[in-house]
Amino acid sequence: MKNRLKVQRAMLDLTQDDLAKKIGVSRQTINSIEKNRYVPSTVLALKLSLVFKIPINDFFSLEEND
């Protein structure tokens, strides 16, 4: 899975810690998502969608091998 979370976060001028606090996870979780080491749950992806006010597909996409 490919993601644009880091780009979207930067556009809102949020640190990893800021975003983590907004959605109730640790900064390490945000870091792991950005580095593609962790695939977020549906609930977490929906929370991110609400924070960024964009559809989930705008920052997460499947790659050919997924």
N, C-alpha and C positions, 0 to 999 in steps of 0.2 A: 504494500500500500504506500502510496506517495501522499505527502501532505504539504500544505502551504501554511501551517500553523505559525511558524516563526515569522513569515512575511506578514500575515494578517495581524499578528501581535505587535509587530514593529509599526504597522500603519496606525494602530491605536496608541502607540507610545506606551505600551505596557511591558513591564518586566515579567520574567517568568514567575516571580513571586507574586506580583500583582494579579496576574491571571489565575494562578493557583488559588489565591484567597477568594477570588470572585466565584470560582466554581467548586470550592471545597476539597481541593486535593493538595498534595505537596508540590513544592517547586521541582523536586526530582521527577515527579510524574510528568509534568509539562516538558521537562528536559528529555525524558525518555520518549515521549510522543514525537517531539521535534526531530529526534535522532533516529526515528523509526525502530526503536527497540521495544516499544509497547504500542499495541493497538487498543485504542480506547473503547470502552463499552458503549452501547447505544445510548445509555443515559448520559454518559460523559460527553459524547459527541453532540447530543442535543443541547446540553448546557453550553458547550462551546458555540454552537450555532446561535443561541440566544444572546450570548455576550457580544458576538461579532455582528449579529443581525444579518446573517447571510445563511443560505442553505448549506447543509453539511457537504454537499457535493462541490461547493466552491473551495473547500480547503482539504478535503480528502478525496482521493481517487484511486481506483484499482489499477494495477499494472498488469501486463500480460501474464505474468507468472503467478498471479494471486488466485 
